[in-house]
Amino acid sequence: MSKKNYFGPSFEEMSETKAAAADYRGKYLKRNEIKTRQCVYISREIHTKISKIVNILAAEKGISIGGYIDTVLAQHLKEHREAINILYKKQLNNLI
């Protein structure tokens, strides 16, 4: 168990945080042109949060709210592909 640091985050913790921020920026805050669009409804609360993220963190890159959501969901599907496929196949088998 680690002791609480009363002097703020350690150098290692700060380095990890900066690396995580850079990783997030590289993974999600990139321009994504959507050629064919579809309407999807999200809660006002989530829309407000996403709007703040896009307008403050990615304004200079010309990223739209839809483009950001598309990028985040594409990454989610990529990272969870195996689990989604297992659940999908299991559900198909249960339909018969």
For each residue, the residues with C-beta under 8 A, 3 or more apart:
1:
2:
3:
4:
5: 8 9 10
6:
7:
8: 5
9: 5 13 14 17
10: 5 13 14
11: 14 15
12: 15 16
13: 9 10 16 17
14: 9 10 11 17 18
15: 11 12 18 19
16: 12 13 19 20
17: 9 13 14 20 21
18: 14 15 21 22
19: 15 16 22 23
20: 16 17 23 24
21: 17 18 24 25
22: 18 19 25 26
23: 19 20 26 27
24: 20 21 27 28 29
25: 21 22 28 29 57
26: 22 23 29 30
27: 23 24 30 75
28: 24 25 68 71 72 75
29: 24 25 26 57 58 61 63 68
30: 26 27 61 63 71
31: 61 62 63 67
32: 63 67 68 70 71
33: 67
34: 37 64 66 67 70
35:
36:
37: 34 66
38:
39:
40: 69
41:
42: 46 47 50 69
43: 46 47
44: 47 48
45: 48 49
46: 42 43 49 50
47: 42 43 44 50 51 65
48: 44 45 51 52
49: 45 46 52 53
50: 42 46 47 53 54 65 68 69
51: 47 48 54 55 65
52: 48 49 55 56
53: 49 50 56 57 58 68
54: 50 51 57 58 59 63 64 65 68
55: 51 52 58 59
56: 52 53 59
57: 25 29 53 54
58: 29 53 54 55 61 63 68
59: 54 55 56 63
60:
61: 29 30 31 58
62: 31
63: 29 30 31 32 54 58 59 67 68
64: 34 54 67 68
65: 47 50 51 54 68 69
66: 34 37 69 70
67: 31 32 33 34 63 64 70 71
68: 28 29 32 50 53 54 58 63 64 65 71 72
69: 40 42 50 65 66 72 73
70: 32 34 66 67 73 74
71: 28 30 32 67 68 74 75
72: 28 68 69 75 76
73: 69 70 76 77
74: 70 71 77 78
75: 27 28 71 72 78 79
76: 72 73 79 80
77: 73 74 80 81 84
78: 74 75 81
79: 75 76
80: 76 77 83 84
81: 77 78 84 85
82: 85 86
83: 80 86 87
84: 77 80 81 87 88
85: 81 82 88 89
86: 82 83 89 90
87: 83 84 90 91
88: 84 85 91 92
89: 85 86 92 93
90: 86 87 93 94
91: 87 88 94 95
92: 88 89 95 96
93: 89 90 96
94: 90 91
95: 91 92
96: 92 93
